[in-house]
Amino acid sequence: MIRFLGKSLSIVLILLVIFSLTENTSLAQQITANNISTIELNLSPSNPNPNEDIAISLSSDTVDLDRSTIYWYVDGIMRKSGTGEKLLNTQTGNSGKITKVRAVVSTPDGEEIERNLEINPTQVDLILETNSYIPPLYKGKAYFVSQGSVKIIAIPNIIKDGRKVGANNLNFKWIKDGIVLGDSSGLGKSVLIVNGSVPIKDINVSLDISYSGGNPIASQSINIFPSDPKIIFYENSPLYGILFNKAINSNYFLGNREELKVVAEPYFFNLNSAIGNDSTYSWSVNGSTVSVPGNKNELLLKQSGRTSGVASISLQIENLARIFQYAGNGFSVTFGE
């Protein structure tokens, strides 16, 4: 009976030793797993343009980078080294040229850790087109105005494997004032139509481009500031026609000429034409409202007798469909000797 107990005690002791070793081994494995060195490379900006200054930094929750010796390589050439050198400033190359960055970290414990990053610069341009009214032969651009609409065209310059990637092979995610425009986003959707809102405010539009909806490979944003529509006056000469090369500003000297025909052009209104039914013109001379018999954007001024003086001309234009599109302007006419 005593021998049996002795053997039983021996067996129990052996099992305890085995269990203890197994528990210690598992604990050691757990400690080793929890101490795996985690070092990350961070790129700013995250999607750089060609030939743009960039910053690459190291971060870690487990490695004391401030006491580590860090070596930085760009395209195989050492650019920087030293204790605690966690930041590297460099520049991307031309579009499609991949920049290879390598960081080697020598920790205080003698561990050597390497991180690599390949940077392929991409670029996307955003072109704005508005459908607001401008007169014929006007060489300037049409502006986006209150309650107007603007077309935004994205032109990506993304090169992969030596070839430019077409817009139809890219996924476009449009964001307006922080809200993703799902219906306007998707594969090949490189054009966005934005309408001005009420109350009138600036509009922020951003774009993320990716392959098949993955992480963004190119980004761009733009702020759209609504302008005010304008009225500009021109003389309609009986000999030369409308003198678009010289606007009538604050004062026009008529002298002894018998008449002056003035044409008003409504710049940047969302109108089908200057004389369509979607706008109203309110002319006044010396404060009194006058009606015009012909085109509503033309006013004929005549003088009779040999008197002299100054007449004040003013005009108000309103868009009937968009109440926040209105403008006023005026000038004076000096007549007589």
Disulfide bonds with the S-S distance in Angstrom:
none
